[in-house]
Structure formats: C-alpha cells, structure tokens
Amino acid sequence: MSDITREFERDVCESFNFLKEEFGFQVEEVRVHLPEVWASFFSDVTEVTIIYEVGSTPWVELARRGTWRGKRVKAETSSLELLLEERAPSFSMPQCEIAQPGTEAFRACLRAKAGALREFGSDILGGNFDVFPRLRIRAAENERKRNLELFGSADGEED
C-alpha cells in the first residue's frame, strides 16, 4: 500500500467515523486505480463514497443501494454538492484547497464535507431517499446550464 493510500484511508476514516458510530455503516477496503483513490462506507441501503483524484479536491458520492442479479449494487447516485444546493443553498462550505492526503488542508476539507453530510444528509444516511428525485432534476438543470455556457445549446449539441 502506497503512502498516499495509507494517508487517504487514515484521513477519511477519521473524518467520516460518525458513519460507523452513529449509523452502523461498515467500511469497504480502500480502492486505488491511480490517479484515483476511494473509500466506501455502507449500510444495507445506503453507500457513501469519498473519492480523491490526484490534483483535485475530494468529493463525496451518495448512493441508494439495491440488488441486481443477487448482487448489491448502487441503484442510484448523487453528490453531496447537489444535496447542499437543494437543501442548504445559503450554506457556505469552506473552499477546499487542492492538497494531498496526510496534509492539514486535506483533512480540513474532509472534516467540512463530513460535517455537511451529517447535518444535511442524515435522512439519506438512515435510508430515506425522498430527496433523490429533486437531486436528479437539479443535476439535469445544472447540466443544461453548463451546456448552454459551453456549447450554446441546452443539450450540448451544436445548432
């Protein structure tokens, strides 16, 4: 296991330990496919994955778990960022610096994201996904806006 993987695992487990203690989540082994490293916490119905790509800030993916052909799968996903846009538009998440695992800047970013998840996503962590349809709508709206800005059309196709 590389240093970056060990540091990532330690930092993530420290920041997101509340998932185990308060919600009974289990921790999946840290996975690496450079330049990405990720760790997942899961319950029977919910999964939280913290992802770090070298040269970027970490992000948090939320998932509703389901079963397909007898295997546990992510049936639907969204992001912590979309959840915050929906639930707390005036919430000001501290800006994360691009930093490597093992640094105070990286740990501060993880602590901020873990705190926001705990405050605004406890229903999801408990298995209530009622907000997911609104998050799908918000994701589609964001994609349309981005396409208009980048390509001049809502669907990303040239006119």
C-alpha positions as CSV (number, residue, x, y, z in Angstrom):
1,M,0.0,0.0,0.0
2,S,1.4,3.4,-1.0
3,D,1.9,6.3,1.3
4,I,-0.9,8.3,-0.4
5,T,-3.3,5.3,0.0
6,R,-2.5,4.9,3.7
7,E,-2.8,8.6,4.4
8,F,-6.1,8.8,2.5
9,E,-7.5,5.9,4.4
10,R,-6.5,7.3,7.7
11,D,-7.8,10.8,6.9
12,V,-11.1,9.5,5.6
13,C,-11.7,7.1,8.5
14,E,-11.1,9.9,11.0
15,S,-13.4,12.4,9.3
16,F,-16.2,10.0,8.4
17,N,-16.1,7.8,11.5
18,F,-19.5,9.0,12.5
19,L,-21.0,6.9,9.7
20,K,-19.9,3.8,11.7
21,E,-20.6,5.1,15.1
22,E,-23.9,6.8,14.6
23,F,-25.4,5.0,11.6
24,G,-23.8,1.5,11.8
25,F,-22.1,1.7,8.5
26,Q,-19.3,-0.7,7.6
27,V,-16.1,0.3,5.8
28,E,-15.1,-1.2,2.5
29,E,-11.4,-1.6,1.7
30,V,-9.8,1.4,0.2
31,R,-9.5,1.0,-3.6
32,V,-6.9,2.5,-5.9
33,H,-6.8,3.0,-9.6
34,L,-4.4,5.8,-10.0
35,P,-4.8,8.7,-10.2
36,E,-8.0,7.9,-8.1
37,V,-8.3,6.6,-4.6
38,W,-11.6,6.0,-3.0
39,A,-13.2,4.5,0.2
40,S,-16.8,3.5,0.7
41,F,-18.9,3.2,3.8
42,F,-22.1,1.3,3.5
43,S,-25.2,0.0,5.2
44,D,-27.9,-2.3,3.8
45,V,-29.5,0.5,1.8
46,T,-27.0,3.5,1.7
47,E,-23.5,3.9,0.5
48,V,-21.2,6.9,0.9
49,T,-18.0,7.0,-1.2
50,I,-15.2,9.5,-0.7
51,I,-13.2,9.9,-3.9
52,Y,-9.8,11.7,-4.4
53,E,-8.1,12.2,-7.7
54,V,-4.5,13.4,-7.6
55,G,-4.5,17.1,-8.3
56,S,-8.1,17.8,-7.3
57,T,-10.1,18.1,-4.1
58,P,-12.0,15.1,-2.7
59,W,-15.7,14.7,-3.4
60,V,-18.5,12.7,-1.8
61,E,-20.9,10.4,-3.6
62,L,-24.2,9.3,-2.0
63,A,-25.9,6.1,-3.3
64,R,-29.1,4.2,-2.7
65,R,-28.1,0.5,-2.7
66,G,-30.2,-2.1,-4.4
67,T,-29.9,-5.7,-5.6
68,W,-29.4,-6.8,-9.2
69,R,-29.0,-10.5,-10.1
70,G,-28.3,-11.3,-6.5
71,K,-25.5,-8.7,-6.1
72,R,-25.5,-5.4,-4.1
73,V,-25.2,-2.5,-6.5
74,K,-25.5,1.3,-6.5
75,A,-29.1,1.7,-7.7
76,E,-29.0,5.5,-7.8
77,T,-26.3,8.0,-7.0
78,S,-26.0,11.7,-6.3
79,S,-23.4,14.0,-4.8
80,L,-23.0,15.9,-1.6
81,E,-22.7,19.1,-3.6
82,L,-26.1,18.6,-5.2
83,L,-27.6,17.8,-1.8
84,L,-26.3,21.0,-0.4
85,E,-27.6,23.0,-3.4
86,E,-31.0,21.5,-2.8
87,R,-31.2,21.6,1.0
88,A,-28.9,24.5,2.0
89,P,-28.4,27.0,-0.8
90,S,-27.2,29.6,1.6
91,F,-24.8,27.2,3.4
92,S,-21.2,28.2,2.7
93,M,-18.9,25.2,2.6
94,P,-15.4,26.2,3.3
95,Q,-13.4,26.3,0.0
96,C,-11.2,23.2,-0.2
97,E,-7.6,23.6,-1.3
98,I,-6.1,21.2,-3.7
99,A,-4.0,19.1,-1.3
100,Q,-2.7,15.6,-0.8
101,P,-3.9,13.2,1.8
102,G,-1.9,13.5,5.0
103,T,-1.9,17.3,5.0
104,E,-3.9,19.5,7.3
105,A,-5.6,21.2,4.2
106,F,-6.8,17.8,3.0
107,R,-8.1,16.8,6.5
108,A,-9.9,20.2,6.9
109,C,-11.7,19.6,3.6
110,L,-12.8,16.1,4.6
111,R,-14.0,17.4,8.0
112,A,-16.1,20.1,6.3
113,K,-17.6,17.6,3.9
114,A,-18.3,15.1,6.7
115,G,-19.9,17.8,8.8
116,A,-22.2,19.0,6.0
117,L,-23.2,15.4,5.2
118,R,-24.0,14.8,8.9
119,E,-26.0,18.0,9.1
120,F,-27.9,17.9,5.8
121,G,-28.0,14.2,4.8
122,S,-28.9,12.3,8.0
123,D,-32.2,11.1,6.4
124,I,-30.2,9.6,3.4
125,L,-27.8,8.0,5.8
126,G,-30.7,6.5,7.6
127,G,-32.2,5.1,4.3
128,N,-34.7,7.8,3.3
129,F,-34.1,8.8,-0.3
130,D,-37.2,11.0,-0.8
131,V,-34.9,13.9,-1.9
132,F,-33.3,11.9,-4.7
133,P,-35.9,12.8,-7.4
134,R,-35.2,16.5,-6.7
135,L,-31.5,15.9,-6.9
136,R,-32.0,14.2,-10.3
137,I,-33.9,17.3,-11.5
138,R,-31.2,19.6,-10.1
139,A,-28.5,17.6,-11.8
140,A,-30.3,17.8,-15.2
141,E,-30.8,21.6,-14.7
142,N,-27.1,22.0,-13.9
143,E,-26.1,20.0,-17.0
144,R,-28.4,22.2,-19.2
145,K,-26.9,25.4,-17.8
146,R,-23.4,24.1,-18.3
147,N,-24.1,23.0,-21.9
148,L,-25.6,26.4,-22.7
149,E,-22.4,28.1,-21.3
150,L,-20.0,25.8,-23.0
151,F,-21.8,24.9,-26.3
152,G,-24.6,27.5,-26.7
153,S,-27.3,24.8,-26.6
154,A,-29.1,23.1,-23.7
155,D,-28.4,19.6,-25.0
156,G,-24.7,20.2,-25.7
157,E,-25.2,19.7,-29.5
158,E,-24.2,22.4,-31.9
159,D,-27.0,24.2,-33.6
